[in-house]
Amino acid sequence: VYQGPGSSPGTGRYAVTLRLYRDCNAPPGAAQLGPSEPIYVLERNAATPLAVLQAPLSRIDRSQMAKPDPCFTNPPFICFDIGVYTATVELPFLASGYDIVYQQCCRINNLINIVSPPFPNEPGYRYVATIPGLLDHPTGPTNSSPTFRGSDTVVVCRNSPFIYDFSASDADGDSLAYRLCTPLNGPDSLNPIPSPPLPGPYQAVEWINPPYSLNNVLGGVPLSIHPETGFMTGIPNLIG
């Protein structure tokens, strides 16, 4: 979120928020939500970070499945603790802008739609947000990211229609468009939170194809997202 001009001319102040999800049912020895998390600031497409934000844990929210799909005769208990990490940074306006990067190992076990090598090479995850540069905004990048409306957790029945509102609102009044994309891969167990972060270009996870691909994420009737409304729909026919 753009918060206003920085303390020096030609700079801006930005609030960065990271949300990490942890299964409420996870055993005591499983990964915990730590007191802080490292978020890296890099010049666009650069390899060396300009700054490391040690974002403190500001709160833990809890999200439970409030409205199970009627297709369930005995709905499972689905619950996530959501660690919210926030930090503020002042950045000089650059021509190329910035990448804000968080990366860590590992994704959950038993994923069946992407290639998931065994320990220690399990796929990690990587989140990248972009602050545009002067090439895009000659008067200075003062835009803020959209805020997603959806908050309920989702469980999908096999052979049952899946509908989810993934739309967002934008405080700047910008027009928003939606598309699916392949997630980015991240660090493995040998170096779970690399510092400095692994340099780009960042590689995507690999779909197990067939039957999965970006055009068929869940199997069955392909998952799709409406480019204007943000509603996702599909009918998966496989368990996983």
Secondary structure by P-SEA (a helix, b strand, c coil): ccccccccccbbbbbbbbbbbbcccccccccccccbbbbbbbccccccccccccccccbbbbbcccccccccccccbbbbbbbbbbbbbbbccccbbbbbbbbbcccccccccccccccccccbbbbbbbbcccccccccccbbbbbbcccbbbbbcccbbbbbccccccccbbbbbbbbbbbbbbbccccccccccccccbbbbbcccccccccccccccbbbbcccccbbbbbbcccc
